[in-house]
Amino acid sequence: MPATETGARPRRSPRSSRLLRPSRPWLRAVLALSGWAALAATALPGGSPARWIPVLFFVAVGPGCALLLPQPPADRLRPAARMEVVALAAPLSLSLATLDATALHLVAGFSVPLFLGSLAAFCTVAALLPGLPLPAATRGAVERERPRDGRSGSRNSAVSDR
């Protein structure tokens, strides 16, 4: 770190060091490897549930979870912020899978291994990056203390006081 004019080093804020430190590395590793496991499952016999269950699960939620997770520690977030991740993971994953399949069909190169391989590569890169900030997590989803006057923090209480 560069020294200031007085020779003292500036202090790092705890928030900036927390952003640089990877959170939940085991979760990132699971997300990065999930696509490759689904691709490996395609080598199993055709009608086997051990083949289609991992592929279906990965395509349905894998890329979306890699983009949205990991969020800040779950113990600090309200349930609404945690549910937002769960609610957005599947539609986001299916949208990315649709874009991938459409692009492969347009270039006349669609195959299951290429489709899963490109999604797995995307998921691996996305898992290495920090998660996207979610509106519920950035707009006050962190637990707050209740007002001291005993009133609830809802907007309707302000209207009823008039």
Buried (B, 14 or more C-beta within 10 A) or exposed (E): EEEEEEEEEEEEEEEEEEEEEEBBEEBBEBBBBBBBBBBBBBEBEEEEEEBBEBBEBBBBBBBBBBBBBBBBEEEEBBEEBBEBBEEBBEEBBBEBBEEBBEEBEEEEEBEEEEBBBBBBBBBBEBBEEBBBEBEBBEEEBEEEEEEEEEEEEEEEEEEEEE
